[in-house]
Amino acid sequence: MKFKQINGQNQRIERISPTQLVVGIDMAKETHVAQATNFRGIVLAKRHLTFKNALEGYEKLQRWMDELQRKHRLKTVIIGMEPTGHYWWNLANWLANKGLNVVMVNPATTKRNKENRDNSPSKSDPKDALVIADVVCRGYYYDYTRQASVFQRLRTMMSDREFWVTHSVRLQNRLIRWLDIRFPEYTSVFKDWTCPRSLATLKEFPSPLELESLSVSEVITGWREQHMKRAGGSTGMEKAAQLIAQAKKSVGDTTALSEAKQDLERLLEEYERIVEMLEKMEQEVRALLVKIPMAQQLRSVKGLGTIFIAAILSGAGDLKQYAHGRQLLRKAGLNLAESMSGKRKGQIVLSKRGDAKLRKYMYLATITLVGTNPVFRQMHENNVQVKKMKKQQSIFKLLGKLARILIGIVQRGETFSPEKASAVFTDAA
């Protein structure tokens, strides 16, 4: 099925009927504000409604909407709100559980339409609520659909994992800073400071002063006693000799060394704890993906690993709800935006109006596939060498290709076929 954005826009406008109450809600942490209009944007309530972000507030909102429906003889209601932070989550779910039609309005849409009624840049909660109701009337919204439990669990797990990955990167940067100050020559010995022998060194001999007076055998013994069973061998002897040589000519700072070593010890303990936690999370994610049949279809794309699949499904939800890959790209904010007027033609850029984590992992997945998947590597080489595209331009073209492949195999219930992918690419070229 082909998807066109204008068709979806028309369908959303057609859903707003003369017998429908349109409610816009401006979200906040403690107190929400609601406004109500009919399908033409005529305000129906004499005054906006203010209600608490609690059960009694939700019930107050429902009584208010029921009264307006009876008074104006409206049969149905559509409720629009901005997905502001996490404040909207509980109210949207409560309304959805009541069987009410809940839709979302992009905050950027509200910002750009706030002057429609009064030609004024003023801003207030009641005005924002009315603007939200207005843009819903015009079809500038998207549906809020609660995903199946397994997708909600996956989204929660991946959100948690992303937090700890970010924290891990922050710790690693601080550890590198420590080495740059105290032992700047260290990276000439260990290119990857996270390898087991490097971690053993940082725990046992954290500063050059502790290494310069030792022999090769003493360093190997220090590794073996607490951290490594197989610490010796030709590699161990070579690394130990390099460490001693670099320690003797180190220009690292030696002031406040005792306190610096305590800092390093705490950083290493926290880093290893997070690494262990992330490994456990990945095992849990892998076990959860087994319960999602489409995850096995996505796994048929060589190079698309567990974390990439989990990140895509957690950000996009059930891929069966998408009719075309362009919808997935729009969900991630990877659709193209251009600015042109008359003879001026601006640069085409990514809109970046979508899920940032989904955008990040789809981009990283495409780069990985170019390196590991023969089909994507061949298409990339064709783009660069034959079509003379820049490498980055080719990556984004293949990203769109990946989106279409993912939606295609899920919609058809198939696995990835290199022959079909190559054929479609050849036809499109």
N, C-alpha and C positions, 0 to 999 in steps of 0.2 A: 504494500500500500504506500502510495506517495503522500507526503505530508507537505502542506503549504501553510505558512503562518497566517495568511489572510483568511483561510478557511476556518481555522480555529478561532480567530478573532470574531468572525461573523457568527459562528455558533454560540460564542459566549454572549454576544449582544442579543441574539434571538432568545436566549434563555431568560432575559429580563422581560417579564410580561406585565400587562396592565393590572393584573390581579396580585401583584407581588409587592410585599413590603421590603424595602431596601434599608438595611441598617449598617452604619459605619461605626466602628469602635476604635478609639485611640487608646492604645495600651500603655500601662505604666506598672510599676512594681506593686503599688498598694491600691490605687484608685483608677478605674477606667472611666472613660467618657463615651457615651453613645449618642448618635443622631439618627433620625429616621426620615426617609423620603419615599415618594412613589417612584414609578419607573421613569418619569420625566424629570426627576430631580426636585420636585416640589416638597418643601419641608412639611411634615405632617404633625410633628409634635410642637407644642407651644414653647417648650424648653428642653434643652438637652438633658440626658439622664447621667447622673454620676453614681457609680456603684463600686463597692469594695471588691478586691480580688480574693473573695472567699465565697463559701456556699450560699450564705444569705444574700450576697451581692449578685451572684448568678441567678438566684431565684427571683430577685427583684427585677433583673433584666428581662427574664422570661415573662413575668406578669406585665411589664411595660409593653413588650412586643405583642402579647396576646390582646391587651386592651386596644392598642392601635389597630390591630387586624380587625377586631370586632367593630370598632368605631368607623373605619373606612372601608369595611367589607372586602378585605383582602384575604385571599385564600392561602397564600404561601409566603415564606420569608427567606431572604438571602442575606447572610451576615458577612460583611467584609471587615478585615482587620489586617494590620501590619504585623509581620513576624518579627517584632521588636525583641531582640535578645531571646530570653526564655520566658518572658512575662506572659506571652500569648498562649503558651502550651496547654496549661490546665483548663483555661476557658474554652479553647478550641475543642479540646477532647470532650469536655462536659457537654457542649452544644452538639457535637457530632454524635455522642452517645444518645442524645435526645432525638436523633433523627433529623436535625436541622441542617440546612445547607450552609456550610461554612466555606468561604473563599479567602484567599490571601491577596493583598495588594503590596507591590514592591514599594518600600519607603521612598525610593527615587521618584516613583510616579506621583506620590503624594506631594513631595517637595516641588515638583515641576508644575503641579496643577493648583497650588494653594492660592494663586491670584485670579483664578477663573471667575469667581463670583464678585469680588470687591476690588479687583485691580490694586491690591495692597499687599506688601510683603509681610504684613503682620502675621503673627503665629500664636495660636492658643490651642488648648486641647479640644474645646468644642468645635473650633474651626477645622482642625485636622480631622476630627470625626466626620464632619460634613463633607470635607474633600474626599475622604475615603468612600463615603456613600455615593458621591458624584461619579467617581471613576469606576465604581462597580456598575453603575447604571450604563456607562459607556463601554463596558466589556473589558476594562483594563485590569483584569484579575486573573488568578489561576486557582484551580481547584485544590482544596485541602483534602487529601485522602489518607486515611490512617493505613499504614502498611501492616501487613501480617506480622504476627508476634515475632517470628524468626528474624524478619528484617529490622524490627525495632531493637531486638537484642543485639543484632550485628552492628547497628548504628551506634548503640551505647558502648559496646566493646571497642569499636574503632575510634570513637571520640576519646575514650579513656586512654587508649594506646597512643593516640596522637599527642595527648598532654605529656605523657611520660617520655615519648621520643623527643619532644621539644626540650624537656628537662634534661634528658641525657645529652643532647647536643650542647646545652649550656654548660653542663659539667665538663664535657670533653674540652670545650674552649677554655675553661678555667684551668684544666690540667695542662693544656698546651702552653698557656700563659705562664704557669708555674715553671715548666721546663725551660721556656725561653729566658726566664730570669735566672734560674738557679743552675741550669745545666744546658745551655744553648747548643752544645755539640751533640746532644743525645740523639737527635733525629738522624744524624749521619750514621749512627750504628743501627738504630731500629727505625726503618721507614714507617712502620705501623706500630705505634706505641701500645696498641691494645692487644698485641699478640701475647701468649702466655709467658714467654721468656722476658719480655719487656715489663709486664706487670710484676713478675717475680723480682726483677731488678729494682723497680720503684719501691717495692715493699721492703726489700732487704738492704739495698744500697741506694737510698734516695738522692744522695748528694755526691759530687765529685770528690770531696774530702774523704769520704768513706771508701772510695774505690782506688785512689791513687797509690795507696800503700799496700794493696793486696796483690797476691799472685793469681795467675789464671786458675790454678787448682782451688784456691780459697773462694774465688767467685763461684765456680761450679759447685763447690760444696755448699755454699750459701743458697744457691738455687735448689739444690737437691733436698736439703734438710726439711724445708717447709713447703715448697711450692711445686717442684718438678721431679718426677721419678727418673726421667731420662734427660738429665741436664747436660751431660757431657757430649762425647762424640766430636767429630771435626767441626760441626757447626757451633756447638757450645764453646769449644776452645777458641774458635775464631772470634765469636762475638765477645767473649770475655777479654781477649787480648785487645780488641778494638775499644772496648769500654775503658779499660785501664789506660790505654794510650790517650784517649780523648779526655779522660779525667785529669791526667797530669798537665794538660795544657788548657784546661777549661778557664774561661773568663767569667764564669757564673758568679752571681752575688752570694756572699757567705754571711752577710749580716742577718741577725735574728734567725739563725738557721734552725734552732730548736723549735721555734714557733712555726716556721715554714714547713718543717717536717710533719708537725701535727696537722697542719692544714692539708698537706698532701695525703696523709693517712685517712683523714675524714673524707676527702674527695674520692679516693680509691674505693673506700667502703661503700659510699653512696652510689658510685658508678657501677660497681659489681652487683649491688642490690637491684638496681634498675635493669641491668642486663638480664639478670635472672627473672625478674618480673616480666620483661618483654618476651622472653622465651616461653614463659608459662602462658602469657596472653596469646601468643601465636598458636600454641597447641590448642587452646580453647577455641580460637577462631577457626582453626582447621576442623575441629570436631563439629562446630556449628555449621560449617559450609556443607558437610555431608548431608545435612537435613534439607538443603536447598538444591533441588534437581538441576536448576539452570547453572549452578556453580560448576557442575561436572561438564556441562557443555562449554562453558567459558574456559575450563581447564584444558580443553582440546586445542586451544590456541597456544602453540609452543612458545614458552617465554613468559606467559601470563601466570605469575606465581600466586601463592595463597594471599599475600597481603594486597596485591593489586586487585585481585578478584573481590576480596572482602571490602576494600575501599570503594570500588565502583558500585557494588551492590548496596553498601551502607549509605552512599551518597545519592544514588539514583533510585533505590528501592527495587520493586519488581519490574524487571525490564519488559515484561509482557504488556505493561501499560503504555509503552511507546510504540507509535506506528512507524517511525522513521528515525534514522540516526541523527537527523538534524534536531529532533526534540531532545535527545540526550545531550547534544552539544550545547543547546540553549540552556538546559538545566545546569550545566557546568559553567556557563558564561563563556563558552568557546565559540559562539557564533560571531560572525564578522560584523563590524560597524564601520560605516564610511561617512564622510562629510563632504558634500559637493554642492555647489551653487553656481549656476551659469557656466562660465568658462573655468571656474576654479574647481579642481578636484583634489580633495585632501587625501591623506594617507589612510589606507584601510587597516584597522586595528581590531583586536579582540574586544568584545563588549565588556567582558569580566563582570557581567551581571548574573551571578549564579553561585553555586556552591563552590567555595574556594578550595576545599579539600578534594572534592571530586575533580576539579580542574587540575589540581596539582598531581594527583595520582594517575589520571589519564595521560597527562603529558609525560610523566616518568615511565609509565607503562609503554608508551610509544617508543621512547628512546631505547628502552630495554629490548623491545621487539625488533627494532632495527639492528641491534647487535646480536640477537640470538635466534631470530626467526628467519629462515631463508627467504620466505615470500616477501616479508617486509624489507629485508636487506636488498633484495633484487629491485623492489619498487623504489626504494630510496636511491639506489645507484642509478636507476633509469631517470629519476627526477633530476638528479644532480648532473649526470654525465650527458644524457641525451637532451633533456628539456632545459638544461642550463639553469636550474633553480638554485637558489642559495640553500645551504644545508638546513637552516632553520625553517625556511619556507617549505621545504620538503617534509620536515617533521610535522608541521601543522597540517599539511595536506594529508599525510598518513594518519594523523590523529582523527581526522574526519572519516577516513577509510575504516579505522578501528571501530568508531562508533557505529557505522553502518553494518559492519560485520557482526558486532555483538548483538545488535537489535535483530539482524537478519537470522542468525542461527537460533536465537531464542524464539522468535516468532514462528519459525518453520520447524522447530523441534529437532534441529540437526546439530552435528558437530562441525568443527572447522574443517573445511576442505581446501587445501592449498591450490588445487586445480581450479576450483570455482573462483577463489579469490584472485588468482592470476588472470583468469578469463575476464572477470568483471573489470579488473584494472585495465586490461588490454583494450576492452571495448570502450571504456571511458576515455582512454588516452586518444 
